[in-house]
């Protein structure tokens, strides 16, 4: 019997339901760092619906990989120009062949050698991921690479020790002991909690200024409402 494209499609299982198969994060430092990267970017891009962030999520890129149980999941990855909806894993052949545009690995004692060698080669040669960064929450080591002519070339930091990402349109760099985003003017990208606190502080300063002028801010607020 001739196998038509339609019949083949009917026989092939839906792989979008594949569960992730990633181990737990190495430490609370790694978990908090990952949560920070995800929450900041989601907040900054809250009006956008055309990206997906994977956090410690398996990327399935071939059926042979499934047979070999050779699962690969970056700590953080970003795919642009795709639908923003929850996924159990990232299955390349169910996502129009899309691979991550940017990957960040959080180094640990047990994974550093793999992240710097095997995974770097995988992301360069198989994934063709445009940008790859690694960061150690323990030692604060940070490095970035950009795919140029099929090979990863180091991204040089600027005078503020920030690394520019064309994919993000942002800098990556250290704020204290955390990896954070910075905008093109090198201003720190705030978390939702930091934004709320910033607004509270602004309101408190304004209220104090009004009191210095002899104006009761509470009465002014009641009059407006």
Residue pairs with C-beta under 8 A, 6 or more apart in sequence:
14 94
15 60
15 91
15 93
15 94
16 87
16 88
16 91
16 94
17 88
18 58
18 60
18 88
18 89
18 91
19 58
19 88
19 89
20 56
20 57
20 58
20 73
20 88
20 89
21 58
21 71
21 73
21 89
22 56
22 57
22 58
22 71
22 73
25 31
25 34
25 56
25 75
25 106
26 106
26 108
26 109
26 110
26 111
27 108
27 137
27 138
29 137
29 138
30 75
30 106
30 108
30 137
33 106
33 135
33 137
33 178
33 179
34 55
34 56
34 75
34 76
34 106
35 55
36 178
36 179
36 180
36 191
37 55
37 76
37 104
37 179
37 181
38 53
38 55
38 76
39 191
39 192
40 180
40 181
40 189
40 190
40 191
41 53
41 78
41 168
41 181
41 189
42 53
43 190
43 191
43 192
43 195
44 181
44 189
45 51
48 84
49 83
49 84
50 80
50 81
50 82
50 83
50 84
51 78
51 79
51 80
51 81
51 82
51 84
52 78
52 79
52 82
52 83
52 84
52 85
52 87
52 90
53 76
53 77
53 78
54 73
54 74
54 76
54 77
54 78
54 79
54 87
54 90
54 100
55 75
55 76
56 73
56 75
56 76
57 73
57 77
57 87
57 89
57 90
58 71
58 72
58 73
58 89
58 90
59 72
59 73
59 74
59 77
59 89
59 90
59 92
59 99
59 100
59 127
60 66
60 71
60 89
60 90
60 91
60 92
60 93
61 72
61 92
61 93
61 99
61 126
61 127
62 92
62 93
65 71
65 72
72 119
72 122
74 100
74 103
74 104
74 105
74 119
74 123
75 104
75 105
75 106
76 103
76 104
76 105
76 106
77 90
77 100
77 102
77 103
77 104
77 129
78 100
78 101
78 102
78 103
78 167
78 168
79 90
79 95
79 98
79 99
79 100
79 101
80 101
80 167
81 98
82 95
82 98
90 100
92 98
92 99
99 127
99 128
99 129
100 123
100 127
100 129
101 129
101 130
101 131
101 167
102 129
102 130
102 131
102 132
102 133
102 165
102 167
102 168
103 123
103 127
103 129
103 131
103 132
103 133
104 132
104 133
104 134
104 135
104 172
104 179
105 111
105 115
105 119
105 132
105 133
105 134
105 135
106 134
106 135
106 136
106 137
107 115
107 116
107 134
107 135
107 136
107 137
107 138
107 139
107 141
108 136
108 138
109 138
112 136
115 134
116 134
120 132
120 145
120 152
123 129
123 132
123 152
124 132
124 145
124 147
124 150
124 151
124 152
128 147
128 150
129 147
130 146
130 147
130 166
130 167
131 144
131 145
131 146
131 147
131 155
131 165
131 166
131 167
132 144
132 145
132 152
133 142
133 143
133 144
133 145
133 163
133 165
133 172
134 141
134 142
134 143
135 141
135 142
135 179
136 142
137 177
137 178
137 179
140 174
140 177
142 163
142 172
142 173
142 174
142 179
143 154
143 155
144 154
144 155
144 163
144 165
144 172
145 152
145 153
145 154
145 155
146 152
146 153
146 155
146 166
147 153
155 163
155 164
155 165
156 163
157 163
157 173
158 164
158 171
160 173
160 186
161 173
161 174
162 171
162 172
162 173
162 182
162 186
163 171
163 172
163 173
164 170
164 171
165 171
165 172
168 181
169 184
170 181
170 182
170 183
170 184
170 189
171 181
171 182
171 183
171 184
171 186
172 179
172 180
172 181
172 182
173 179
173 180
173 182
174 180
175 188
180 188
180 189
181 188
181 189
182 188
182 189
183 189
190 198
206 217
207 217
210 216
210 217
210 220
211 217
